[in-house]
Amino acid sequence: MILELIAQNMAPIMFLSLIGFLLLGYPVAFALAANGLLFFFVGVELAPLSGGSINLSWPLLNAMPERFWGVLSNETLLAIPFFTFMGIVLEKSGMAEDLLDTIGQLFGPVRGGLAYAVIIVGALLAATTGVVAASVIAMGLISLPIMLRYGYDRRIASGVIAASGTLAQIIPPSLVLIVLADQLGRSVGDMYKGALIPGMVLTGIYLGYVAVVSIFRPNMMPALPKEARTLGSGVTSLAVILALGVAIFLFARDWMDASHGGNAGILAAGLAVIVVYALAVLDKALKINLMSRLAQQVVIVLIPPLALIFLVLGTIFLGVATPTEGGAMGAMGALILSAVKSRLSMAVVRDALAATTRLSAFVMFILLGARVFSLTFYGVNGHLWVEHLLTSLPGGEMGFLIVVSLLVFFLAFFLDFFELAFIIVPLLAPAAEKLGIDLIWFGVILGVNMQTSFMHPPFGFALFFLRSVAPKSAYVDKVTGKMTDPVKTSQIYWGAVPFVFIQIVMIGIVIAFPGMVMHYKGKPIDPSTVQMTLPDMPGLGGGFGGLGGLGAPGAAPGGGNSLGLPPLGGLGAPMGQPAEPPQGGGASLGIPAPMGLGGLPPVTGN
């Protein structure tokens, strides 16, 4: 009796056992594989008692090598090591330090200027690195001491740094978007297009939160003192050079519109950026000083990472490169930028390769373990159990999305985004597809949701990364010479709470406004504008003459017809009249010799 109960409920028991393995602290890859093999053996023994709900047998294990090879030969996943390598090299190149210093100077006179700078740089690093750890650690090392030096509240400073680092989770070329696209069976390029606007909107909401706090609690984020703004003001000069860039863009776009069509805007933007950058470099190198120091620095520091973003994402969105090829170009671009800054060395390359190898091996082992788990789980009809459970939820599509969002949010307390992507997403995708939910939209919702796994305890990795670089004891500030208090772990956690709520709100926004994602499909086609014209087929000659005779006496001369089809031989004889036999030995249907049947003897009744 007990064995029959177990056999008929193998799928939920297997799923709960996996959660138990993970909560006990076993490595995810080995927990998946061990769970799969254990229940495979149990399932084979209990199959006769299951009433047909278990479809496992020992020969099924022979499929395992082929499943492993499917993982190892997946070219889409090659983008992960490329983007990881690019991010780590950029972290070593000092690009984050230059960006934070320059944008901090730009927003320095404004309350909360450093917080604005951290969020903007976090978005730029997300679009160039795609690695949360690199973004959080770089900004924690560079910006946190400066924010503490000038009187920022520790909770605000910690929350802004951790949250802006997690933008690398949703802004392309995010690693988790690559994994989600692979698990959902969709294009990585489409996933990147769909996630771009939600990522930018989330960045804007972060900036809006900082603006609100700076108005109502100005003492929590003061402006930089004048002596700290070493680049001066020069905003007018920056506005002039930006206006010049916009003018060049508009002129070039109109000029190239006729010859380059949809790509004219992108090419014009590229030309405008090159011209503005060249002017800034020449102005600084030749000491002409038409531009202020601030304007020079902003242009020279911002444009290289923006060019790298275009090299990676622009080529993917234009269809010039696949995500894997875009990642390879990004890795090469990161090496070039590091070399230009004289930061490239064998030590940097060695560290980047070691970190890339560790992360790639981590992902690969989880994928292999997931393959073992899924073989057994599908063998006990677990996918049907999950699909039935989720599609029968009240509320249809909206009820499904709400329940799944709550489930993923809860599981994010215990699992990181890779584990969620490899374990949970393959179980949810069939149910979503059956309900008619667009899987790119569904993937972006999950991606925004999985950001929370970095921001809340007990496994908020962004909080751990920040804790590893934040001062743990009082120290003497190098610039002011004053004793500075440490940052407590509780302050880091409380600082993250408002941003977790913002991310939850963002999940609701993406669900409520699917058009933010659906733009990846392009403009819808108006059926009334579609025209279909079938060309004449001169090679058929008159052998297919007279199809119009099938329809009406008013057929087109020469046997034509109102559909625009060419004449169809003996088939087209007027109603009630026998078709003419073919000439030259064709078949009795009237197919002419030029069709390739002319050399065959006529068909007879013998």
Solvent accessible surface area in square Angstrom, and as a share of the most:
residue,aa,sasa,rsa
1,M,191,0.85
2,I,127,0.65
3,L,99,0.49
4,E,76,0.34
5,L,112,0.56
6,I,55,0.28
7,A,1,0.01
8,Q,101,0.45
9,N,59,0.30
10,M,3,0.01
11,A,5,0.04
12,P,32,0.20
13,I,61,0.31
14,M,0,0.00
15,F,33,0.14
16,L,117,0.58
17,S,34,0.22
18,L,2,0.01
19,I,48,0.25
20,G,29,0.28
21,F,51,0.21
22,L,25,0.12
23,L,107,0.53
24,L,138,0.69
25,G,61,0.59
26,Y,119,0.45
27,P,78,0.49
28,V,18,0.10
29,A,12,0.09
30,F,124,0.52
31,A,2,0.02
32,L,1,0.00
33,A,24,0.19
34,A,48,0.37
35,N,0,0.00
36,G,0,0.00
37,L,73,0.36
38,L,90,0.45
39,F,19,0.08
40,F,2,0.01
41,F,94,0.39
42,V,51,0.29
43,G,0,0.00
44,V,22,0.12
45,E,119,0.53
46,L,16,0.08
47,A,24,0.18
48,P,113,0.71
49,L,69,0.34
50,S,3,0.02
51,G,76,0.73
52,G,57,0.55
53,S,36,0.23
54,I,9,0.04
55,N,92,0.47
56,L,11,0.05
57,S,56,0.36
58,W,122,0.43
59,P,91,0.57
60,L,58,0.29
61,L,54,0.27
62,N,118,0.60
63,A,36,0.28
64,M,21,0.09
65,P,91,0.57
66,E,135,0.60
67,R,60,0.22
68,F,63,0.26
69,W,165,0.58
70,G,35,0.34
71,V,4,0.02
72,L,98,0.49
73,S,52,0.33
74,N,42,0.21
75,E,131,0.59
76,T,43,0.25
77,L,11,0.05
78,L,89,0.44
79,A,0,0.00
80,I,2,0.01
81,P,35,0.22
82,F,67,0.28
83,F,0,0.00
84,T,3,0.02
85,F,23,0.09
86,M,0,0.00
87,G,0,0.00
88,I,18,0.09
89,V,0,0.00
90,L,2,0.01
91,E,57,0.25
92,K,81,0.34
93,S,1,0.01
94,G,7,0.06
95,M,4,0.02
96,A,3,0.03
97,E,83,0.37
98,D,40,0.21
99,L,0,0.00
100,L,10,0.05
101,D,73,0.38
102,T,0,0.00
103,I,4,0.02
104,G,2,0.02
105,Q,15,0.07
106,L,43,0.21
107,F,58,0.24
108,G,1,0.01
109,P,73,0.46
110,V,74,0.43
111,R,132,0.48
112,G,0,0.00
113,G,1,0.01
114,L,13,0.07
115,A,0,0.00
116,Y,29,0.11
117,A,1,0.01
118,V,1,0.00
119,I,1,0.00
120,I,45,0.23
121,V,0,0.00
122,G,1,0.01
123,A,19,0.15
124,L,23,0.12
125,L,7,0.03
126,A,0,0.00
127,A,10,0.08
128,T,1,0.00
129,T,3,0.02
130,G,4,0.04
131,V,19,0.11
132,V,10,0.06
133,A,30,0.23
134,A,8,0.06
135,S,1,0.01
136,V,0,0.00
137,I,47,0.24
138,A,8,0.06
139,M,0,0.00
140,G,1,0.01
141,L,103,0.51
142,I,41,0.21
143,S,4,0.03
144,L,1,0.00
145,P,42,0.26
146,I,48,0.25
147,M,0,0.00
148,L,12,0.06
149,R,60,0.22
150,Y,46,0.18
151,G,45,0.43
152,Y,4,0.02
153,D,38,0.20
154,R,50,0.18
155,R,109,0.40
156,I,11,0.06
157,A,0,0.00
158,S,0,0.00
159,G,0,0.00
160,V,1,0.00
161,I,0,0.00
162,A,1,0.00
163,A,1,0.00
164,S,0,0.00
165,G,0,0.00
166,T,0,0.00
167,L,0,0.00
168,A,2,0.01
169,Q,3,0.01
170,I,0,0.00
171,I,10,0.05
172,P,0,0.00
173,P,0,0.00
174,S,0,0.00
175,L,8,0.04
176,V,1,0.01
177,L,0,0.00
178,I,0,0.00
179,V,0,0.00
180,L,0,0.00
181,A,0,0.00
182,D,37,0.19
183,Q,40,0.18
184,L,10,0.05
185,G,58,0.55
186,R,97,0.35
187,S,59,0.38
188,V,9,0.05
189,G,10,0.10
190,D,44,0.23
191,M,0,0.00
192,Y,0,0.00
193,K,60,0.25
194,G,0,0.00
195,A,0,0.00
196,L,48,0.24
197,I,66,0.33
198,P,0,0.00
199,G,0,0.00
200,M,122,0.55
201,V,53,0.30
202,L,1,0.00
203,T,15,0.09
204,G,38,0.36
205,I,48,0.24
206,Y,0,0.00
207,L,47,0.23
208,G,34,0.33
209,Y,53,0.20
210,V,0,0.00
211,A,32,0.25
212,V,80,0.46
213,V,18,0.10
214,S,8,0.05
215,I,120,0.61
216,F,151,0.63
217,R,124,0.45
218,P,51,0.32
219,N,114,0.58
220,M,21,0.09
221,M,0,0.00
222,P,41,0.26
223,A,35,0.27
224,L,13,0.07
225,P,46,0.29
226,K,160,0.68
227,E,141,0.63
228,A,18,0.14
229,R,58,0.21
230,T,90,0.52
231,L,25,0.13
232,G,40,0.39
233,S,80,0.52
234,G,18,0.18
235,V,86,0.49
236,T,106,0.62
237,S,25,0.16
238,L,12,0.06
239,A,55,0.43
240,V,98,0.56
241,I,12,0.06
242,L,99,0.49
243,A,61,0.48
244,L,72,0.36
245,G,10,0.10
246,V,84,0.49
247,A,54,0.42
248,I,34,0.17
249,F,52,0.22
250,L,77,0.38
251,F,151,0.63
252,A,2,0.02
253,R,94,0.34
254,D,98,0.51
255,W,180,0.63
256,M,22,0.10
257,D,80,0.41
258,A,105,0.81
259,S,87,0.56
260,H,87,0.39
261,G,39,0.37
262,G,81,0.78
263,N,71,0.37
264,A,2,0.01
265,G,24,0.23
266,I,58,0.29
267,L,75,0.37
268,A,0,0.00
269,A,41,0.32
270,G,30,0.29
271,L,75,0.37
272,A,7,0.06
273,V,59,0.34
274,I,116,0.59
275,V,48,0.28
276,V,10,0.06
277,Y,69,0.26
278,A,44,0.34
279,L,71,0.35
280,A,0,0.00
281,V,57,0.33
282,L,93,0.46
283,D,8,0.04
284,K,101,0.43
285,A,70,0.54
286,L,118,0.58
287,K,160,0.68
288,I,92,0.47
289,N,103,0.53
290,L,150,0.75
291,M,21,0.09
292,S,31,0.20
293,R,148,0.54
294,L,3,0.01
295,A,0,0.00
296,Q,13,0.06
297,Q,49,0.22
298,V,8,0.05
299,V,7,0.04
300,I,37,0.19
301,V,15,0.09
302,L,36,0.18
303,I,21,0.11
304,P,27,0.17
305,P,1,0.01
306,L,76,0.38
307,A,51,0.40
308,L,7,0.03
309,I,28,0.14
310,F,91,0.38
311,L,60,0.30
312,V,0,0.00
313,L,9,0.04
314,G,10,0.10
315,T,18,0.10
316,I,11,0.05
317,F,52,0.22
318,L,57,0.28
319,G,63,0.60
320,V,110,0.63
321,A,12,0.09
322,T,72,0.42
323,P,22,0.14
324,T,24,0.14
325,E,90,0.40
326,G,0,0.00
327,G,0,0.00
328,A,39,0.30
329,M,64,0.28
330,G,0,0.00
331,A,10,0.07
332,M,111,0.49
333,G,8,0.08
334,A,0,0.00
335,L,41,0.20
336,I,96,0.49
337,L,29,0.15
338,S,0,0.00
339,A,53,0.41
340,V,115,0.66
341,K,71,0.30
342,S,100,0.64
343,R,100,0.36
344,L,67,0.33
345,S,54,0.35
346,M,142,0.63
347,A,49,0.38
348,V,20,0.11
349,V,32,0.18
350,R,143,0.52
351,D,69,0.36
352,A,0,0.00
353,L,95,0.47
354,A,44,0.34
355,A,24,0.18
356,T,11,0.07
357,T,89,0.52
358,R,161,0.59
359,L,42,0.21
360,S,27,0.18
361,A,42,0.32
362,F,81,0.34
363,V,4,0.02
364,M,53,0.23
365,F,111,0.46
366,I,1,0.01
367,L,8,0.04
368,L,35,0.17
369,G,3,0.03
370,A,13,0.10
371,R,88,0.32
372,V,12,0.07
373,F,9,0.04
374,S,23,0.15
375,L,14,0.07
376,T,2,0.01
377,F,1,0.00
378,Y,87,0.33
379,G,7,0.07
380,V,7,0.04
381,N,34,0.18
382,G,0,0.00
383,H,46,0.20
384,L,94,0.47
385,W,81,0.28
386,V,12,0.07
387,E,30,0.13
388,H,133,0.59
389,L,92,0.46
390,L,12,0.06
391,T,38,0.22
392,S,72,0.46
393,L,42,0.21
394,P,117,0.74
395,G,61,0.59
396,G,36,0.35
397,E,68,0.30
398,M,90,0.40
399,G,11,0.11
400,F,0,0.00
401,L,1,0.01
402,I,86,0.43
403,V,59,0.34
404,V,1,0.01
405,S,13,0.08
406,L,114,0.57
407,L,61,0.30
408,V,1,0.01
409,F,47,0.19
410,F,116,0.48
411,L,11,0.05
412,A,0,0.00
413,F,59,0.25
414,F,75,0.31
415,L,13,0.06
416,D,18,0.09
417,F,25,0.10
418,F,6,0.03
419,E,20,0.09
420,L,0,0.00
421,A,0,0.00
422,F,4,0.02
423,I,7,0.04
424,I,6,0.03
425,V,1,0.00
426,P,33,0.21
427,L,15,0.08
428,L,4,0.02
429,A,11,0.08
430,P,46,0.29
431,A,0,0.00
432,A,0,0.00
433,E,95,0.43
434,K,140,0.59
435,L,50,0.25
436,G,62,0.59
437,I,6,0.03
438,D,29,0.15
439,L,6,0.03
440,I,2,0.01
441,W,12,0.04
442,F,1,0.00
443,G,0,0.00
444,V,0,0.00
445,I,3,0.01
446,L,1,0.00
447,G,0,0.00
448,V,1,0.00
449,N,0,0.00
450,M,1,0.00
451,Q,0,0.00
452,T,0,0.00
453,S,1,0.01
454,F,8,0.03
455,M,2,0.01
456,H,11,0.05
457,P,57,0.36
458,P,66,0.42
459,F,86,0.36
460,G,0,0.00
461,F,64,0.27
462,A,0,0.00
463,L,2,0.01
464,F,81,0.34
465,F,50,0.21
466,L,0,0.00
467,R,45,0.17
468,S,70,0.45
469,V,35,0.20
470,A,4,0.03
471,P,29,0.18
472,K,138,0.58
473,S,76,0.49
474,A,54,0.42
475,Y,59,0.23
476,V,87,0.50
477,D,5,0.03
478,K,197,0.84
479,V,101,0.58
480,T,61,0.36
481,G,51,0.49
482,K,141,0.60
483,M,129,0.57
484,T,16,0.09
485,D,90,0.47
486,P,37,0.23
487,V,2,0.01
488,K,123,0.52
489,T,60,0.35
490,S,59,0.38
491,Q,46,0.20
492,I,1,0.01
493,Y,67,0.26
494,W,167,0.59
495,G,4,0.04
496,A,1,0.01
497,V,55,0.32
498,P,42,0.26
499,F,1,0.00
500,V,17,0.10
501,F,125,0.52
502,I,18,0.09
503,Q,0,0.00
504,I,67,0.34
505,V,86,0.49
506,M,0,0.00
507,I,12,0.06
508,G,38,0.36
509,I,44,0.22
510,V,0,0.00
511,I,17,0.09
512,A,62,0.48
513,F,124,0.52
514,P,46,0.29
515,G,52,0.50
516,M,28,0.13
517,V,0,0.00
518,M,52,0.23
519,H,73,0.33
520,Y,35,0.13
521,K,129,0.54
522,G,46,0.44
523,K,191,0.81
524,P,128,0.81
525,I,140,0.71
526,D,74,0.39
527,P,112,0.70
528,S,97,0.63
529,T,95,0.55
530,V,95,0.55
531,Q,169,0.75
532,M,165,0.74
533,T,120,0.70
534,L,79,0.39
535,P,96,0.60
536,D,111,0.57
537,M,92,0.41
538,P,119,0.75
539,G,57,0.55
540,L,20,0.10
541,G,48,0.46
542,G,62,0.60
543,G,24,0.23
544,F,32,0.13
545,G,17,0.16
546,G,11,0.10
547,L,31,0.15
548,G,7,0.07
549,G,17,0.17
550,L,83,0.41
551,G,67,0.64
552,A,55,0.43
553,P,147,0.92
554,G,71,0.68
555,A,39,0.30
556,A,46,0.35
557,P,135,0.85
558,G,69,0.66
559,G,18,0.17
560,G,11,0.11
561,N,24,0.12
562,S,120,0.78
563,L,129,0.64
564,G,36,0.34
565,L,49,0.24
566,P,8,0.05
567,P,34,0.22
568,L,37,0.18
569,G,13,0.13
570,G,17,0.16
571,L,96,0.48
572,G,4,0.04
573,A,26,0.20
574,P,71,0.45
575,M,144,0.64
576,G,85,0.82
577,Q,113,0.50
578,P,120,0.75
579,A,53,0.41
580,E,136,0.61
581,P,92,0.58
582,P,38,0.24
583,Q,155,0.69
584,G,63,0.61
585,G,25,0.24
586,G,4,0.04
587,A,27,0.21
588,S,96,0.62
589,L,115,0.57
590,G,7,0.06
591,I,43,0.22
592,P,18,0.11
593,A,43,0.34
594,P,100,0.63
595,M,94,0.42
596,G,63,0.60
597,L,62,0.31
598,G,18,0.17
599,G,79,0.76
600,L,104,0.52
601,P,105,0.66
602,P,83,0.52
603,V,115,0.66
604,T,93,0.54
605,G,87,0.84
606,N,183,0.94
